[in-house]
Amino acid sequence: MKMRTRFSKEDDIAMLKFFIKMKRKQITTEPFGLKLWEVYREKMDASHSAHSYSCRFRRHTTRNIARYKMEFDSFEYRYLVRKFRDRIVLDNSMNNESDKDVEDSAEF
């Protein structure tokens, strides 16, 4: 019986890095379409279907970009945040940290 392969944090990071790479080469404008993820499967010898990657990227990865901040340089991270700002979900701990940053910056 074939076991279901779960997505990992490393999968999400690899998908985001691949998206950035393809965007730089101006190969894609559709991050939620299947064509990008079909290319990803070919290049990465991936274990999931293009549809699975598309759904994962749309439903989970883009919403949780803040979790992967340390994996990207500041330019890449800012690009991802700008690109997917309407999709990003901040949890309470992140909201508290950002509130603290605003309070700290207000002191200057």
Buried (B, 14 or more C-beta within 10 A) or exposed (E): EEEEEEBEEEBBBBBBBBBBEBBEEEEBEEBEEBEBBBBBBEEBEBEBEBEBBBBBBBEBBBBBBBBBEEBBEEEBBEBBBEBBEEBBEEEEEBEEEEEEEEEEEEEE
